[in-house]
Amino acid sequence: MAASEVVSAALQDTWGDFWLFRFFLNAAGYASIMMPGFLLIQYFKRKNYLETGRGICFPVVKSCVFGSEAKSAHPDDVSLAARNETMESSTAQQILKLLFCAAGLQASYLTWGVLQERVMTRTYGATETDPGEKFKDSQFLVFMNRILAFTVAGLYCALTKQPRHGAPMYKYSFASLSNILSSWCQYEALKYISFPTQVLAKASKVIPVMLMGKLVSRKSYEYWEYLTAVLISVGVSMFLLSSAPTKHLSTVTTFSGVVLLAGYIVFDSFTSNWQDALFTYKMSPVQMMFGVNVFSCLFTMGSLLEQGALLESVRFMARHSEFAAHAVLLSICSAFGQLFIFYTINQFGAAIFTIIMTLRQAFAILLSCLIYGHAITVVGGLGVAVVFMALFLRVYARSRMKKHSKKLPASEVPVQKV
C-alpha cells in the first residue's frame, strides 16, 4: 500500500511538472475569470445599460464596458510630433538622452535576462549534503513582474498629466491574456533549451511574421526583406546545427522548447497587434501599461489561488532568501524596462529602439555564455553574427525607405499591397 502511494505521488509530481499540463491548468484558471466577465459584458450590452443605467455603479460599468469611444491619432503620429519638438534641443542634450535610454535599456534587460536564466535553470539552497531545489512555477514569476509593473504605471499615471481615457477597460483583457501566456512560454522554455537559443529564436521571429502577412493579409515585401529573412534562417540554422551536444538537445526537450518558443511568438504577435489597435483610443503608453497589467494581476493571482500555488511559491521564497531577492530584482528590471521602452520610442522612434534592443540581444547571448558556460562553436558564432548582421541590415534598409518616401510627392510614395 505504501509503495503504491509513493508511485502515485511520483506520477502526480511528474504530471504537475509537465509544461502542457501546467499550460491547460493555467488556461482553465484564466477562463474561470474571463467567462463570467464576458457574460456580464454581454448582459449590459443587451440591456442597453448605457442608455438605461442609473445609480452609483453606472460610472464604473460605463468605463469598463463602454468607455467614451473617443478616438485619437495613431501613437506613431504623436511620437513623431514629440520627436520633432526634441529636434529643437541641442545636439549634446540629444546625445545625453540617447545614452541615457541605451544605458537604461541595456541595464534593465541584460540584468533581467541573466536573472531569468538563473531562476529557471539553477537550484537554490544547495549544500554538500543537499542538492537543493528548483523553482518550478513560471506563472508566479509572471505575477511578480506584472504586479510591480502595475504599481509603477499606476504611480506614473497618478503623478503626471495623462490624456483623458477613452477605451472600454475590458478590451485590455485580451492583450493581457496573450501577454501573460507569451511570458509564461518564455520562462517555461528555459527548462528545455539554452538561453542563447531562446534569444536567437526570438530575434528571428520576423520570419513567421512575414509568412503570416503573406498568407493571411497577402502583403508584398521588398527584396531586402526577403534577403534578410533568408540570412536570419541561415544564421539560426548554423547556430542550432553546430551547437555542442548538451542535456538540452534530447529529442523530447528540443521539441518542447520549440513548441514553447512558437507559443511565445504567436502570443507576443497578437499582443502587439491588439495593443496597436487599442492605441486608436486616447491613451498614453503608460496608460496602456497600466490597463494591461490590471488584468494581468487579476488573471495570474486568481489562477495561482485556484491552484493553491501562490502560498507554495511564497513558502519557497521564505525558504530561500536568494530566490526572493532574484524575483524582486527580476520584477524591477521588467517594470522599469517597459518605461524605458516607451520613453525611447517617444524620443527617438522605433528604428533607434530596435537597434538598441538588437544590441541587447547580442550582449545577452555573450553574457549568458560567460556566466553560465554555454558552449558555442566557431560555426555557431558565425551563425549568431549572420543573424544580427541581417537584423541591422533590416533596420538600415527600413530607415532608408522611410526617408525616401518622405522626399517623394504623395502620388509617388509606394503603397504596400494588402
N, C-alpha and C positions, 0 to 999 in steps of 0.2 A: 504493500500500500504506500509506504513511504517512498519507494523507488518510483512508482507511477506519479506521485505528486511532484517529485523532483523533475521528471521528464516533462510533465505538464507545465510546470513553471518555466522550464528551459524553452519549450515551444512558444509560450506566451511572450517571453523576452525576445525570442527570435522574430516573431511576427511584429511585436511592438517596435523593434528596431528597423524593420524593413521599410524603405522610403515610400513605396507605393501605398502600403497600409496607412502610414502616417499622413500621406497626402489626402487620401479619401476621408480619414478621420477628421483632419483639419477642415476639409471642404464641407463635411457634414455639419461641423460646428458653425461655419460661416453661413451655411444655408438656413440653419435654425434661427439665425438673427435676421437674415435678409428676407426670408419668406413672409414672416409677419409684417415686416416693414412694407414689402411690396403690396400685400393685401390692404394695408391701411391706406397707402397712397391711392390705390385703385378705388377704394371706398370714398375717399374725399373728392376725387375727381368725378366719380359717378354721381355723387350727391351735389355737385356744383358748389362745393363749400366756399369757394372764393366769392360767390355772389350771396350765398345764404348764411354763411357762418357769422357767428357773433361770440362775444364773451372773452374771457381772459386768455383762452388758448388760441384765439384767432391769429394774432401776430406770429406765434410760433409755427402753427400749421401752415400759414401763408409762406413764411420764409423757407420751411423745409420742403414743402410740396410744390408750391407755385413760383416762388421768387418774385422779382419785379419784372422779369422778362426784358430788362433793358440790355441792349446790345451795344458793344463799343467797337472801336477799330481793333484790328488784329494786333497782338502784342509785338509783333515784329515792327509794325509801324510806330508804336510807342517807343520801342527800343531805339529805332532809327532816329527819332526826334531827340531822344535823350543823348544819343551819341553825337548828333550834330551840335548840341549845346556844349558838350565836353570838348569839341574841337577848338572852341574859342579859348580854352585854358592853355597854359604854356606847355611846351613840349616836355619840359622837365617834370611838370606835375603829372602829365600823362604817363611818362615812363615810370615814375614812382607808383602810380596807381596800378599799372600793368605788373610791375614787380610784386606789389602787394597781393594782387589777385593770384598770380602764378605761385607765389610762396604759400599763400593760404590754401590753394587747391592741392598743391603737392604735399604739404604737411598733413592736411586733413586726410586725404585719400591714400597716401603711402602708409601712414600710421594705421589707418583703417584696414588696409589690405594685409599688413603684417599681423595685426591682432586677429583678424578674421581667420587666417590660416592657423594661428596659434590655438585659438579657442576650439576650432573644429577638428584639428588633427592631432593634438598632443594631450597627454594626460595631466591631471592635477593631483597633488598630494603623493607623488611617487617617492618612496624611500628604498633603502636597501632590502627591506623585507616585504614592502607593499608596492605592487606595480602601479598603484594609483587608479584613477577612474577618469573616463572621458565624459565630457558634457555632450548630450545627445539631442536635446530638444531645440532645433533650429527656430521654431516658432517663438520661443521665449526671447531669443536674441532679436527677432523682428519686432516683438512687442517693446523691448527695451529701447531700440532705435526709434520707434515711432512715438513713444510717449515723451521722449526728450525733444524730438523734432516738433511735436505738437506744442510743448511748453515754450520752446524758443520762438516758434512762429506766432503763438498767441501773445507773448510779451512784445514782440516786434510790432505786431498789428495794434496793440494797445498803446504803445508809446510813440508811434509815428502816424502821420496822416495817411489814410488809405482811401481808395475810391469807394463810392457807395456800392455795396454788394448787390448783385442782381440775379445770380444763378440760384435755382432751387437747390437746397442743400443735398437732397437725396442723390443728385447727379454725381456728386463726388464719390459716392459709394462704389461705383463701377471701376473708376481709376484706382480707388483704394484697394479693392479686392485683387485686381490684377497686379498692383504694386506689391501687395503682401505675398502673393504667390510667386512673383518673379524673385523677390528677395529670399523667400524660403528655398526655392530651387537653387539659387546661387550658393547659399550656405550649405545645403544638403549635398550639392555636387562635390564639395571638397572632401567628402568622405570616400569618394570613388576615383577622383582624378587629382592631379597635382595642380597647385595654384598657377604656375606658368601656363599650363594647358588651358585652364579656365580663362585666364586673361586673354590669351591669343584667340580663343574661340569667341569671346565677347567682342574683341577688336574686329573680327571678320564677319560680324552679323550683317554687314552691308550686302552680302551675297544673298541670303534668304529674303531680305527686304526688296532687292531688285527683282528676284524671281516672283515674289508676291505681287509687286507692282506690274510686272509683265503679264502674269496670268490673270489677275483679278481686274486690274484697272486699265490694262492694255497701254501702259505707259511706254514711251520710247526713250531710249537713253543715248547719250553721246558716245563716241568711240572710246574716249578716255575713261568713261565709266566701266565699259566692258574690259578694257585693258587692266585697270586697277583691280577689278573683280577677279580676273584670271591670275594676276600677280599674287593677290591675297590667297587664293586657292592653292597656288604652287607653294607659297611660303608656309602655309599651315600644314600641307602635306609633307614638306621637307622636315618640319619640326616633329610631327607625330610619328613618321616612319623611321626617323633616326634616333628617337628617344631611347635612352638606355633602359633595359628591362628592369622594372621595379614592381613592387607589390600592387601598384595602381593599374598595371597593364594586363591583368587577367581578363578573360573574355566577359565575365559577368560584370565586374566593376567598371570596365570600359564602357559596356553597353548602358549601364545605369547612369554613368556620368554623362554620356552623350544625350540620353533621354532627358535628363535634368537640365542640361545646358540648352537643349531645344525648347524645353518648357520655359526657361528663363527668357530666351529670345522672343518667343511668342507672347508671353505675358507682358514683357517690357515694351514690345512694339505696340501692343494695344494701349498700354498706359499712356505712352507719349502721344498717340493719335487722339485718344479720348480727351486728354488734357488740352491738346491743341484746339479741339472743338469747343471745350469749355471756356477757353480764353476769349471767345467772341462776346461773352458777357463782361460787364465792367468789373474787373478784379485785377489785383497786382499778383505777381508770382508768389509773394509771401502769403497772400490770402489763399491761393491755390494750395500751398504747402500746408496751411492750417486746416483747410477743409478736408483734404485727402487724409491727413493724419488723425483728424477727429474720428473718422470711420475706421481707420486702421487700428487705433487703440481699442475701439469698441469691438471689432471683429476678433482681434487676437486675444484680448482679455476674456471675452465670452467663451471662445474656443478653449483657451487654457483652463478656465474654471470648469467647463463641462467635462474635460478630460481628467481633471484633478492634477494637471501638470504644473500649474502655477506655484502651488505650495512645494511641490517636489523640486522645482528649479530654485526657489528661494532657499530651501534647505541645502541644496548644492552650493549656493553662494555662501551660506553660513558656514559650511564645512571647509570651503576653500576661498579664503580672502583674496588670493591672487586672481581667481576667476572673477570675483566681484569687481575688482579694480579693472580687469580687462574688459568686462561687459560694459561698465560705466564709460570707460575711455572710448570704447568702440561706438557707443551711442553719441558721445560728444563729437567725435570726428564726423559721424554721419550727419548730425544735425547742422553743424557749422559748415560742413562741406556743401550742403544744399544752399545755404545762404551765400557762400562764395560763388556757387554756380550762377545764381540769379544775378548777383552783382556784376560778375564778369561779363555775362551775356548782355546785360543792360548797358554797360560802359563801352564794351569793345566789340560786341557782336558774336555770332555763333562760330565764325571761322577761327578767330583767335582762341576762343574757348576750346574748340576741337583740337587745335594744335597743342595747347597746354595739357589737355587730357590724354592725347595720344602719347606725349612725352611721359606723362604719369604712368601709362600702361607699360611703357618700355622700362622705366625705372622700377616699377613694381616687380617685373619679372627678374631684373637684375638683383634687387634687394632680397626677394624670396630665395633665389639661388644661393646668395651669400649667407643668409641667416639659417635656412633650413636644409642646405646642402643638396638641392636638386641638381642632377647631372644633365648637362646639355652638351651634345657633341658639336663638332665644328659645323657639320651639315645642318644640325638643328639651329645653331646660332645664325647661320646664313639664312635659314628659313624665317627666323624672327626678324632679321634685318630686312628681308624682302617684304614682309607684311607691313612693317612700319614705313618703309620707303613708299609702298603703294598708298598707304593712308595719307602721307604728306603730299604725295603727288595729287591725290584726290582733292585735298583741301586747296592746294595751289591752283589746280585747274578750275575748281568751282569759283574761287575768288576772281580769277581772270575772266570767266564767263560773265559774272555779275558786273564787273567794271565795263566790259564790252557792251553789255546790254544797256547800261545807263547812258553810254555815249551815242547809241543808235536812236533815230527817230522812233516814235511809238509804233509806226506802221512796220518798221523793220526788225523789231525785237522778236526773236524766235520764241514760239509758244510750244510748250511741251504737250504732245498729244495724249489725250486720256481716253 
